[in-house]
Amino acid sequence: MGVHHPPLYPHGSKGWERHVGVPEATGGVRLRQEGAGGSRAQGRKRGTHRQTAGPTDRLRRALASRGRDLAMWALLLALAACTPAVRLGLGAPGTSVLELEPPATTEARVSTTAPQSTPTQPPSAERRTTEQHVRIRVIKKKKVIIKKRKKIARPKIMVTARPLLTTSPMGTSEIPKWQEPDCPPLGLESLRVSDSQFEASSSQSFGLGPHRGRLNIQSGLEDGDLYDGAWCAEQQDAEPWLQVDARHPTRFSGVITQGRNSIWRYDWVTSFKVQFSNDSQTWWGSRNHSSGAEAVFPANSDPETPVLNLLPEPQVARFIRLLPQTWLEGGAACLRAEVLACPVSDPNGLFPAAPALGSSDPLDFRHHNYKAMRKLMKQVSEQCPNITRVYSIGKSHQGLKLYVMEMSDQPGEHELGEPEVRYVAGMHGNEALGRELLLLFMQFLCLEFLRGDPRVTRLLTETRIHLLPSMNPDGYETAFRRGSELVGWAEGRWTQQGIDLNHNFADLNTPLWEAEDDGLVPDTVPNHHLPLPTYYTLPNATVAPETRAVIEWMKRIPFVLSANLHGGELVVSYPFDMTRTPWAARELTPTPDDAVFRWLSTVYAGTNRAMQDSDRRPCHNQDFSLHGNVINGADWHTVPGSMNDFSYLHTNCFEVTVELSCDKFPHENELPQEWENNKDALLTYLEQVRMGIAGVVRDKDTELGIADAVIAVEGINHDVTTAWDGDYWRLLTPGDYLVTASAEGYHSSTRNCRVTFEEGPVPCNFHLTKTPKQRLRELLATGAKLPPDLRRRLERLRGQKN
């Protein structure tokens, strides 16, 4: 994808030709110059002058000439090294800041090649190393030789730091060292920068206004609405710019850019300049300290890949401006951006204090890769050995273990009457906030239990908690290597096999709904614990090892309540996630337990600080605050094979999806605030497991618990079953319910159970009596003597048959 740029030397200029000469016999470099200044006559005059000079003068001039030629030789070698980057275009991968200033004409701001790639690629797409050819003209004894040398370009890692090679005024080469970003993001993506802090030279529409120029912002399905996928300047705008007001003196150190997010158009900027101001009136540009020229930064070559440019020299100012110089041909100057910036002290108090981001909890606020995560979980377990247990439920495709932290007063065993709850994070590897929140949550529970906090102590005493921080560790490692600001919107989302885990669970919705349409539920086909389809159990079924591990985990432990932590929005969605109407993109599709799911979703959303911020703007293209930041999953967008739906239809567990933040992979400095936003919500949500009824279904004769007994609530077409000890939990909202317990070989039992607003599950126990057939079966199986009443009843039955 090329772009048009001004030539290095305009036509008709008297500059040197772009080629490299070889040393002549004297050791110098002979350069052919066009125009009168480089004529052969002048060369002959200089040669005649050297012949008439004395021996001493000739020696001195020869030495001086040799020195000048060597310096020029070094300069031209440096120029030749930079030439390929210029000819390939500013947007080429691996290029860096160029010391060129395009002429102030609109022709220099237009590109020449149409897009050749799709906006996004699956994670399995390989990075390709391209071969570029550099032509070098070698002049030796007036004979022109053309040589072709292969130059291997860098892999496509769209990151630049400083000019790869610059020249000083004296012509010496300077190779700057790589500089890591030393400042965190200003907060364009995370919404810490408000809409009012943006300004632009022009905008095509409100939906393409400056406030939409945020890194990773997503557009809606329709172009031209209020929620488009970038800031775009008007086509007639000859000098477009996007401006951000930091509101305080700030040390700007870098810029990250993307193109426009759209399924209909290709628009991205290929090069830009950066300017700064303290009053928004007087501006100065970022300059290369070696040459003093205003820096032109390479930008994007596709719509989605983030490109980082570090400034040649950090600048302290209040305002920063991005000025697109070139962009894709046929497109517009559209971009999304993040600014790297450090706060600067204000000893005179001229500006209002910036809001502080932080937490008073002494926790490890940083991103943890696989090795660091294992180490932290081990440390928590060693710090609180009496309430923790670390175990693995399986391995990823690359062999990374899926570790779970169990926290309870009796870790390792299921206690009668104690519900099992879980949090799952990292299903999409690039949505890293959930992973870090669970690592913080286990640290917090450990510390608060040691301090004797009554709320945490009760939770750990009455509940068995399981925390799976990374369901997709392979995807996370991919995202972690790219970094929080450069991972983009999709890289690392899938597993190493290219599977989206949230579409990889068995579709149990379709067989249930077909059976309901045929009137077979619940008499012939159960409304709960639907079996896995045959196709799903085949050896060649496309089922990720991570998915199989989680399904087996669900079968082993009688989970009651769960939440699946995601990122990229601020909303809680609840089942069903799949639309009932085939091929419908979105449709309200509630479960029979819609009231419970809406209550659970509202509890989390209502205790999440960010979701309750009335001044918060929407993340991307939908304003979920209009509905309390909760939504039915299918009414948002259909997700066949989701874990939420599978959990509800295959097990007893009620599970919702929590979208934790607009930013999928927030910077480390934002983790303390994200923890404060979610800490109370994480606790309060788990406490909802006490809502409803709970009890034990026992055999009336033996007082032993009955496993797999069915608990049915009148008016709700979804049942739950008892665990192996006969205990059960049925989440219900306050009200009066007629509850029936039944089991194979037993007479059913029905009773009224009232759920109140008081905390704690309402006890609702059952004692079931065996049927005569069941008692007879058990006696015959043991070879015992039949009781008289059973023997007489059996004889009567035989007589009736005869």
C-alpha positions in Angstrom: 0.0 0.0 0.0 2.0 2.9 -1.3 1.5 6.6 -0.9 2.6 9.6 -2.9 5.4 11.7 -1.5 7.4 14.7 -2.8 10.6 13.7 -4.5 13.8 13.9 -2.5 15.0 16.5 -5.1 12.5 18.4 -7.2 12.8 18.2 -10.9 15.2 20.8 -12.4 17.2 21.1 -9.1 20.9 21.1 -9.2 21.3 18.5 -6.4 23.5 15.4 -6.5 22.1 12.3 -8.2 21.1 9.6 -5.8 23.9 7.1 -6.4 27.0 6.0 -4.6 30.4 6.3 -6.3 33.5 4.3 -5.5 36.9 5.8 -4.5 39.2 6.7 -7.4 42.9 6.0 -7.4 43.6 8.9 -5.1 41.2 7.4 -2.4 38.5 10.1 -2.9 35.0 9.7 -4.2 34.0 11.1 -7.6 30.4 12.5 -7.7 28.7 13.4 -11.0 26.8 16.6 -10.5 24.2 18.0 -13.0 24.1 21.6 -14.1 26.8 24.2 -14.7 28.2 23.7 -11.2 29.3 20.1 -12.2 30.6 20.7 -15.8 33.7 18.9 -17.1 35.2 22.3 -18.0 35.3 23.2 -14.3 36.9 19.8 -13.6 39.6 20.5 -16.2 40.2 24.0 -14.7 40.7 22.4 -11.2 43.0 19.8 -12.7 45.1 22.5 -14.5 45.4 24.5 -11.2 46.7 21.4 -9.4 49.4 20.9 -12.0 50.9 24.4 -11.7 51.1 24.2 -7.9 54.3 23.5 -6.0 55.1 20.1 -4.4 54.2 21.2 -0.8 50.9 22.8 -1.9 50.1 19.7 -4.0 50.6 17.4 -1.0 48.6 19.6 1.4 45.7 19.9 -1.1 45.8 16.2 -1.8 45.5 15.4 1.9 42.7 18.0 2.3 40.9 16.6 -0.8 41.2 13.1 0.6 39.6 14.2 3.9 36.7 15.9 2.2 36.2 13.0 -0.1 36.1 10.5 2.9 33.6 12.7 4.7 31.4 12.9 1.5 31.7 9.2 1.1 30.3 8.6 4.6 27.5 11.1 3.9 26.5 9.4 0.7 26.5 6.0 2.3 24.2 7.3 5.0 22.0 8.8 2.3 21.9 5.5 0.3 20.8 3.7 3.5 17.9 6.1 4.0 16.9 6.1 0.3 14.9 2.8 0.3 12.7 4.0 3.1 11.9 7.2 1.2 11.1 5.4 -2.0 8.9 2.8 -0.3 6.7 5.3 1.3 6.3 6.6 4.8 3.8 4.0 5.8 6.1 1.0 5.1 6.7 -1.3 8.0 10.0 -0.7 9.8 10.5 2.8 8.7 11.2 5.6 11.2 11.0 9.3 11.5 12.0 11.0 8.3 13.8 14.3 8.1 11.8 15.4 5.1 9.2 18.1 4.8 6.6 17.7 2.0 5.7 20.8 0.1 2.5 22.5 1.2 0.4 21.2 -1.7 -2.5 18.9 -1.7 -0.9 16.6 -4.2 1.7 15.7 -1.6 -1.0 14.6 0.8 -2.6 12.0 -1.5 -1.6 8.4 -1.8 -1.4 6.4 -4.9 -2.3 2.8 -4.2 -5.6 1.1 -3.2 -5.8 -1.1 -0.2 -4.8 -4.7 -0.7 -5.6 -6.3 2.6 -8.6 -6.7 4.8 -8.9 -4.6 8.0 -8.2 -7.5 10.3 -6.5 -10.8 10.0 -6.9 -13.9 12.2 -4.1 -14.6 14.6 -2.8 -17.5 12.6 -1.7 -15.2 9.8 2.0 -15.4 9.4 4.2 -12.4 9.4 6.0 -12.2 6.1 9.5 -10.9 5.5 9.6 -9.1 2.2 12.6 -8.6 -0.1 13.4 -5.1 -1.3 16.0 -4.2 -3.9 18.3 -1.2 -3.7 20.0 -0.1 -7.0 23.5 1.3 -6.5 25.3 3.0 -9.4 29.1 2.4 -9.1 31.4 4.6 -11.1 34.9 3.2 -11.6 37.2 4.6 -14.3 34.3 6.2 -16.2 32.6 2.8 -16.5 29.1 2.6 -15.2 28.2 -0.7 -13.5 24.7 -1.5 -12.2 24.6 -3.8 -9.2 21.5 -5.2 -7.5 21.7 -5.9 -3.8 19.0 -7.7 -1.8 17.9 -6.0 1.3 15.8 -7.9 3.8 13.1 -5.8 5.3 12.1 -6.1 9.0 9.1 -8.3 9.9 5.9 -6.3 10.3 6.3 -4.9 13.8 4.7 -1.5 13.4 6.9 0.3 16.0 9.3 3.1 15.5 11.5 4.9 18.0 13.8 7.5 16.5 15.4 8.0 13.1 17.2 4.7 12.3 20.0 6.7 10.7 20.6 10.4 10.8 23.5 12.6 9.7 24.9 15.5 11.6 25.7 18.8 9.9 29.3 17.6 9.7 28.3 14.5 7.8 29.0 11.9 10.5 26.6 9.1 11.1 24.5 8.9 14.3 22.7 5.6 15.2 20.4 6.4 18.1 19.7 3.8 20.7 16.2 2.2 21.1 14.1 3.9 23.7 11.3 2.2 25.5 8.1 4.2 26.1 8.8 5.8 29.5 5.4 7.5 29.8 1.9 5.9 30.2 -1.0 6.7 28.0 -2.8 10.0 28.5 -6.1 8.2 28.5 -7.7 8.6 25.1 -8.7 4.9 24.9 -9.6 4.5 28.6 -11.9 7.6 28.5 -9.9 9.5 31.1 -9.6 12.2 28.4 -13.1 13.6 28.0 -14.7 14.5 24.7 -14.4 18.2 25.5 -10.6 17.9 25.5 -10.6 17.1 21.7 -10.6 19.6 18.9 -10.0 19.3 15.2 -9.5 21.5 12.1 -12.6 19.9 10.5 -14.8 16.8 10.7 -16.8 15.0 8.1 -19.7 14.5 10.5 -20.4 14.3 14.2 -19.9 10.6 14.2 -16.5 11.2 12.7 -15.7 14.1 15.1 -12.5 14.6 17.1 -13.9 12.8 20.1 -14.0 9.6 18.0 -10.2 9.7 17.5 -9.5 7.3 20.3 -7.3 4.3 20.0 -9.3 1.0 19.3 -12.6 2.8 19.2 -15.2 0.6 17.3 -17.8 1.8 14.9 -21.3 0.5 14.5 -22.6 -1.4 11.6 -23.8 1.7 9.8 -21.4 4.3 8.5 -22.5 7.9 8.9 -24.2 7.4 12.3 -23.3 9.0 15.6 -20.8 6.3 16.4 -18.2 6.0 13.6 -14.8 4.5 13.9 -12.3 7.4 13.9 -11.8 11.1 13.5 -12.0 12.1 9.8 -11.2 15.5 8.4 -13.2 17.0 5.6 -12.0 16.1 2.1 -11.5 19.8 1.3 -9.3 20.4 4.4 -5.8 21.0 3.0 -4.2 21.2 6.5 -6.0 18.8 8.8 -5.2 18.4 12.5 -6.4 16.6 15.6 -5.7 18.3 18.9 -5.9 17.1 22.5 -5.8 19.3 25.6 -4.1 17.6 28.5 -5.4 20.4 30.8 -2.1 20.4 32.7 1.6 20.8 31.9 2.5 17.4 30.4 5.6 15.7 29.2 4.7 14.2 25.8 6.9 11.3 24.7 5.1 9.4 22.0 2.1 8.8 19.8 0.2 5.6 18.8 -2.0 5.7 15.7 -4.5 3.5 13.9 -6.7 3.9 10.9 -10.5 4.1 10.7 -12.5 1.2 12.0 -15.2 0.4 9.4 -16.5 -2.6 7.5 -17.3 -0.4 4.5 -14.3 1.9 4.0 -10.5 1.9 4.0 -9.1 5.1 5.5 -5.8 5.6 7.3 -3.0 8.2 7.6 0.4 7.2 6.3 2.5 10.0 7.8 2.0 12.9 10.2 3.7 15.7 12.1 3.4 16.6 15.8 3.1 20.1 17.2 2.8 21.4 20.8 1.5 24.5 22.5 0.9 26.0 25.9 -1.9 28.3 24.9 -3.4 26.7 21.7 -2.2 29.7 19.8 1.5 29.5 19.4 2.8 26.1 18.2 6.1 24.5 17.7 6.9 21.2 16.0 8.8 18.1 17.0 12.2 18.2 15.4 15.0 15.8 14.8 17.8 17.0 17.1 20.5 16.0 14.6 19.3 18.0 11.6 16.8 20.4 13.1 14.2 19.5 10.5 10.6 19.1 11.5 10.0 15.4 12.0 7.6 13.5 9.8 6.5 10.3 11.4 5.4 7.1 9.5 1.9 6.1 10.4 -0.3 3.2 9.3 -0.4 0.7 6.4 -3.7 -0.9 7.4 -6.8 0.2 9.5 -6.2 -1.8 12.7 -2.5 -2.3 13.5 -1.4 0.2 16.1 1.9 2.0 15.2 4.0 3.6 17.9 6.2 6.6 17.3 8.4 8.0 20.1 9.3 11.6 19.8 12.9 12.5 19.0 12.8 14.6 22.1 10.0 14.6 24.7 8.2 17.9 24.9 6.5 19.7 27.8 3.3 21.4 26.9 -0.4 21.5 27.6 -1.7 20.9 24.0 -0.6 18.3 21.4 -1.6 18.3 17.7 -1.3 15.6 15.1 -1.1 16.9 11.6 -1.7 14.2 8.9 0.6 14.7 5.9 -0.2 11.8 3.6 -3.0 9.2 3.6 -4.4 6.4 1.5 -5.3 7.3 -2.0 -9.1 7.6 -2.5 -9.5 7.8 1.3 -9.6 10.6 3.8 -7.3 11.8 6.7 -8.8 9.5 9.4 -7.1 8.3 12.5 -7.5 6.9 16.0 -4.7 7.7 18.5 -3.3 7.4 22.0 -0.7 9.9 23.4 2.0 8.8 25.7 2.4 11.5 28.4 3.8 11.9 31.9 2.5 14.5 34.4 4.7 17.4 35.2 4.8 19.1 38.6 3.1 22.4 39.0 4.7 24.1 42.0 2.8 27.3 41.5 -0.6 25.7 41.4 -1.6 27.4 38.2 -3.7 24.4 37.1 -6.3 22.3 38.9 -4.9 19.1 40.3 -5.3 16.1 38.1 -7.5 13.3 39.5 -5.4 10.7 41.2 -5.5 7.1 40.1 -4.7 4.6 42.8 -5.7 2.2 45.5 -4.8 1.9 49.1 -4.7 -1.9 48.9 -1.1 -3.3 49.0 -1.5 -5.5 45.9 0.7 -6.3 42.9 -0.6 -3.9 40.3 1.1 -5.0 37.1 0.5 -7.3 34.2 1.6 -10.9 34.7 2.7 -13.3 32.0 2.4 -17.0 32.5 5.5 -17.4 34.6 4.7 -14.4 36.7 1.1 -15.5 37.2 2.3 -19.0 38.5 4.7 -17.3 40.8 2.1 -14.9 42.3 -0.5 -17.7 42.8 2.2 -19.8 44.6 3.0 -16.8 46.8 -0.7 -16.3 47.7 -1.1 -20.0 48.5 2.0 -19.9 50.7 0.8 -16.8 52.5 -2.6 -18.3 53.2 -2.1 -22.1 53.1 -5.2 -22.9 55.3 -7.7 -21.3 52.9 -6.1 -21.8 49.4 -5.4 -24.6 47.0 -3.9 -24.3 43.5 -4.8 -26.9 41.0 -4.9 -27.4 37.2 -7.9 -28.4 35.1 -5.9 -29.1 31.9 -3.5 -27.7 29.4 -3.7 -25.3 26.5 -2.8 -26.2 22.9 0.8 -25.1 23.6 1.0 -27.0 26.9 0.4 -24.2 29.3 -1.6 -25.3 32.4 -5.0 -23.8 33.2 -4.4 -23.0 36.9 -7.3 -22.4 39.3 -7.0 -20.9 42.8 -9.5 -22.4 45.2 -10.3 -20.4 48.3 -12.4 -21.7 51.2 -12.1 -22.6 54.9 -11.8 -26.3 53.8 -10.0 -26.2 50.5 -10.0 -29.4 48.5 -13.4 -30.8 49.5 -17.0 -30.1 48.9 -18.8 -29.4 52.2 -22.5 -30.3 52.6 -24.7 -27.2 52.1 -21.8 -25.0 50.9 -22.3 -23.6 47.4 -19.5 -23.6 44.8 -18.9 -20.4 42.8 -16.4 -19.5 40.1 -14.9 -16.6 38.2 -13.4 -17.2 34.7 -11.2 -14.7 32.9 -9.0 -14.6 29.9 -11.3 -16.5 27.5 -10.1 -14.0 25.0 -6.4 -13.6 25.6 -6.1 -10.0 24.7 -8.8 -9.0 27.2 -6.3 -8.8 30.1 -8.1 -6.8 32.7 -10.2 -9.8 34.0 -7.0 -11.8 34.4 -5.4 -9.1 36.6 -8.6 -8.5 38.6 -8.7 -12.2 39.6 -5.0 -12.2 40.6 -5.7 -9.0 42.6 -8.9 -10.6 44.0 -7.1 -13.7 45.4 -4.4 -11.4 47.0 -7.2 -9.3 48.5 -9.1 -12.2 49.9 -6.0 -13.7 51.5 -4.9 -10.4 53.1 -8.4 -9.5 54.4 -8.9 -13.0 55.8 -5.6 -12.7 57.7 -6.8 -9.3 59.0 -10.1 -10.8 60.2 -12.4 -8.9 57.9 -15.9 -10.2 58.8 -17.3 -9.9 55.3 -14.4 -11.8 53.6 -14.3 -14.3 56.5 -18.0 -15.1 56.1 -17.6 -15.4 52.3 -14.8 -17.9 52.6 -16.5 -19.8 55.4 -19.8 -20.2 53.7 -18.7 -20.5 50.1 -16.1 -22.4 48.0 -14.6 -20.0 45.5 -12.7 -21.1 42.3 -10.8 -18.5 40.3 -9.5 -19.3 36.8 -7.6 -16.2 35.7 -6.5 -17.4 32.3 -8.6 -19.7 30.2 -6.7 -18.9 27.1 -3.0 -18.6 28.2 -1.7 -19.0 24.7 -3.6 -16.0 23.4 -2.6 -13.9 26.4 1.1 -14.6 25.8 0.7 -13.3 22.3 -1.0 -10.2 23.5 1.5 -9.7 26.4 4.4 -9.7 24.0 2.9 -6.9 22.0 2.2 -4.8 25.0 -0.9 -3.1 26.4 -1.1 -0.2 23.9 0.1 -2.1 20.8 -1.9 -5.3 20.9 -4.8 -3.8 19.0 -8.4 -4.9 19.1 -8.1 -8.6 18.1 -4.5 -9.9 18.3 -4.4 -12.6 21.0 -8.2 -13.0 21.1 -8.1 -16.5 19.7 -6.3 -19.6 20.9 -3.1 -20.8 19.2 -5.3 -23.0 17.0 -7.3 -19.9 15.9 -10.4 -20.8 17.9 -12.7 -18.3 19.6 -13.5 -20.1 22.9 -16.7 -18.2 23.4 -18.1 -19.8 20.2 -16.6 -23.2 20.9 -19.0 -24.8 23.4 -21.7 -27.2 22.3 -24.9 -25.6 20.9 -27.5 -27.0 23.2 -30.0 -24.1 22.5 -31.1 -25.5 19.1 -32.1 -29.0 20.2 -33.9 -27.6 23.2 -35.9 -25.1 21.2 -36.7 -27.7 18.5 -38.0 -30.1 21.2 -40.0 -27.3 22.7 -41.6 -26.5 19.4 -42.5 -30.2 19.1 -44.1 -30.3 22.6 -41.5 -32.7 24.0 -40.3 -30.6 26.9 -40.1 -31.5 29.7 -41.8 -35.0 29.5 -39.6 -36.5 26.8 -36.7 -34.1 26.6 -35.5 -32.5 29.8 -35.3 -28.8 30.3 -31.9 -29.1 32.0 -28.7 -31.0 31.8 -29.0 -31.5 28.1 -26.5 -34.1 26.8 -23.6 -33.2 24.5 -24.5 -33.7 20.8 -22.9 -36.7 19.1 -21.0 -34.6 16.6 -19.4 -32.7 19.5 -17.9 -35.8 21.1 -16.3 -37.1 17.9 -12.4 -37.3 17.9 -12.2 -34.9 14.9 -14.6 -32.3 16.3 -13.2 -28.8 16.4 -13.1 -28.5 20.1 -10.2 -26.7 21.7 -8.4 -28.5 24.6 -9.1 -25.4 26.7 -12.9 -25.9 26.1 -12.8 -29.6 26.9 -10.9 -28.9 30.1 -13.5 -26.4 31.3 -16.4 -28.7 30.4 -14.9 -31.5 32.5 -14.3 -29.0 35.3 -18.0 -28.0 35.2 -19.0 -31.7 35.5 -16.7 -32.4 38.4 -17.8 -29.5 40.6 -21.5 -28.5 41.3 -21.1 -24.9 40.5 -24.1 -22.6 41.3 -23.0 -19.2 40.2 -20.4 -17.9 37.8 -19.3 -14.8 35.9 -17.2 -14.7 32.7 -14.9 -11.7 32.7 -14.3 -10.0 29.4 -13.2 -6.5 28.2 -13.8 -3.9 25.6 -17.2 -2.5 26.9 -18.9 -1.6 30.1 -21.9 -3.7 30.4 -23.2 -7.0 31.9 -24.9 -9.4 29.5 -27.0 -12.4 30.5 -28.3 -15.5 28.7 -29.5 -16.5 26.3 -26.6 -15.3 24.1 -27.9 -17.0 21.0 -31.0 -15.8 19.2 -33.9 -18.2 18.9 -34.7 -17.1 15.4 -32.1 -18.7 13.1 -29.7 -16.3 11.4 -31.0 -13.3 13.4 -28.2 -10.9 14.2 -29.9 -9.8 17.4 -33.1 -10.6 19.1 -34.3 -10.6 22.7 -34.1 -14.2 23.8 -34.6 -14.6 27.5 -34.3 -17.8 29.6 -37.0 -19.1 31.9 -34.9 -17.6 34.7 -34.9 -14.1 33.2 -35.7 -12.4 36.5 -32.8 -14.1 38.2 -30.4 -13.2 35.5 -31.5 -9.6 35.3 -31.1 -9.4 39.1 -27.5 -10.8 39.0 -26.5 -8.5 36.2 -28.0 -5.5 37.9 -26.1 -6.3 41.1 -22.7 -6.3 39.4 -23.5 -3.2 37.3 -25.0 -1.4 40.2 -21.8 -1.9 42.4 -19.3 -1.2 39.6 -18.0 2.4 39.9 -17.3 3.0 36.3 -20.8 1.7 35.2 -22.4 4.0 37.8 -20.6 7.1 36.7 -23.3 9.3 35.2 -20.8 11.5 33.4 -19.2 8.6 31.6 -19.5 8.6 27.8 -20.2 5.4 25.9 -17.2 3.2 25.0 -17.9 2.6 21.3 -21.2 2.6 19.5 -23.9 1.8 22.1 -25.0 3.6 25.2 -25.8 0.8 27.7 -26.3 3.3 30.5 -29.8 3.9 29.1 -30.7 0.4 30.3 -28.8 0.3 33.6 -25.7 -1.2 31.9 -27.3 -4.6 31.5 -28.5 -6.3 28.4 -29.7 -9.7 27.2 -26.8 -11.2 25.3 -28.8 -12.2 22.2 -30.3 -8.7 22.1 -26.8 -7.3 21.8 -25.4 -9.7 19.2 -25.9 -13.4 18.8 -23.2 -15.8 20.1 -23.8 -19.4 19.2 -21.8 -21.8 21.4 -21.3 -19.4 24.3 -20.1 -20.6 27.7 -23.0 -18.8 29.4 -25.7 -20.7 27.5 -23.8 -24.0 27.8 -23.4 -23.6 31.6 -27.1 -22.9 32.0 -28.3 -25.8 29.8 -25.7 -28.5 30.7 -25.2 -27.8 34.4 -26.9 -26.1 37.4 -24.7 -23.0 37.1 -26.1 -19.5 36.3 -23.4 -17.4 34.5 -23.3 -13.9 33.1 -20.7 -12.1 31.1 -19.1 -8.9 32.6 -17.5 -6.5 30.2 -15.2 -4.7 32.6 -13.7 -1.8 30.7 -13.6 0.1 27.4 -9.9 -0.7 27.2 -9.3 -4.5 26.7 -5.7 -4.3 27.8 -5.3 -1.2 30.1 -1.9 0.1 31.0 -0.4 -0.9 34.3 -0.9 2.5 35.8 -4.7 2.2 35.3 -4.9 -1.2 37.2 -5.3 0.4 40.6 -8.3 2.4 39.5 -9.8 -0.6 37.6 -9.4 -2.6 40.8 -11.3 0.0 42.8 -14.0 0.1 40.1 -14.6 -3.6 40.4 -13.6 -4.7 44.0 -16.9 -4.3 45.6 -18.8 -5.7 42.6 -16.6 -8.9 42.7 -17.5 -9.4 46.3 -21.2 -8.5 46.1 -21.8 -10.7 43.1 -20.5 -13.8 44.8 -22.7 -13.0 47.8 -25.8 -13.4 45.6 -25.4 -17.2 45.8 -27.3 -16.9 49.1 -30.3 -15.6 47.2 -33.1 -18.2 46.7 -33.6 -21.6 48.4 -31.2 -24.3 49.4 -31.5 -27.6 51.1 -30.8 -31.3 51.1 -33.0 -34.1 49.5 -32.7 -37.2 51.7 -34.0 -40.8 51.8 -36.7 -40.9 54.4 -35.5 -44.3 55.6 -31.8 -44.0 55.7 -31.4 -40.1 56.0 -28.7 -40.3 53.3 -28.6 -37.7 50.6 -30.1 -38.5 47.2 -27.8 -37.6 44.3 -29.3 -36.2 41.0 -32.7 -35.5 42.5 -34.6 -33.0 40.4 -35.8 -29.7 41.9 -38.6 -28.2 39.9 -40.2 -24.8 40.6 -43.7 -24.3 39.3 -43.9 -21.7 36.6 -40.2 -21.9 35.7 -39.4 -24.3 32.9 -35.9 -25.0 34.0 -34.9 -27.5 36.7 -31.8 -28.1 38.8 -30.4 -31.2 40.3 -28.8 -32.2 43.6 -25.1 -32.9 44.1 -23.7 -36.3 45.1 -24.4 -35.6 48.8 -28.0 -34.6 48.0 -27.6 -30.9 48.6 -28.8 -28.3 46.1 -29.1 -24.5 45.6 -31.8 -22.9 43.5 -31.4 -19.2 42.8 -34.7 -17.3 43.0 -35.8 -13.8 43.4 -38.1 -12.9 46.4 -41.5 -14.5 46.2 -43.6 -17.6 47.0 -42.8 -20.7 45.1 -44.2 -24.2 44.9 -41.2 -26.5 44.8 -41.2 -30.2 43.9 -38.3 -32.7 44.6 -38.3 -36.0 42.6 -35.9 -38.8 42.1 -35.9 -42.1 40.3 -37.4 -44.8 42.5 -38.9 -42.3 44.9 -42.3 -40.7 45.4 -42.2 -36.9 44.6 -42.6 -34.4 47.3 -43.9 -30.8 47.0 -43.8 -27.9 49.4 -44.2 -24.1 49.5 -41.0 -22.1 49.9 -41.0 -18.4 50.5 -38.0 -16.3 49.4 -37.6 -13.0 51.3 -35.4 -10.0 50.9 -33.4 -11.0 53.9 -29.9 -12.2 53.3 -29.3 -16.0 53.1 -30.9 -18.8 51.3 -34.2 -20.0 52.6 -33.9 -23.7 53.8 -36.2 -26.0 51.8 -35.4 -29.6 52.6 -37.1 -32.7 51.4 -37.4 -36.3 52.5 -38.4 -38.8 49.8 -40.0 -42.2 50.2 -39.0 -45.1 48.0 -41.6 -46.5 45.7 -42.5 -50.3 46.2 -40.7 -51.1 43.0 -37.5 -49.4 44.1 -37.6 -51.2 47.5 -38.2 -54.5 45.8 -35.4 -53.9 43.4 -33.0 -53.1 46.2 -34.0 -56.2 48.2 -33.8 -58.6 45.2 -30.4 -57.1 44.4 -29.1 -57.9 47.9 -30.8 -61.3 48.1 -32.7 -60.4 51.3 -36.0 -61.9 52.5 -39.0 -60.0 51.3 -41.2 -58.4 54.0 -44.7 -59.9 54.2 -46.5 -56.8 52.9 -44.3 -56.8 49.8 -44.6 -60.5 49.3 -48.5 -60.3 49.4 -48.5 -57.3 47.0 -46.2 -59.2 44.6 -48.5 -62.3 44.7 -51.6 -60.1 44.0 -49.8 -58.5 41.0 -48.9 -62.0 39.7 -52.5 -63.2 40.1 -53.8 -60.2 38.2 -51.5 -61.0 35.3 -52.6 -64.7 35.2 
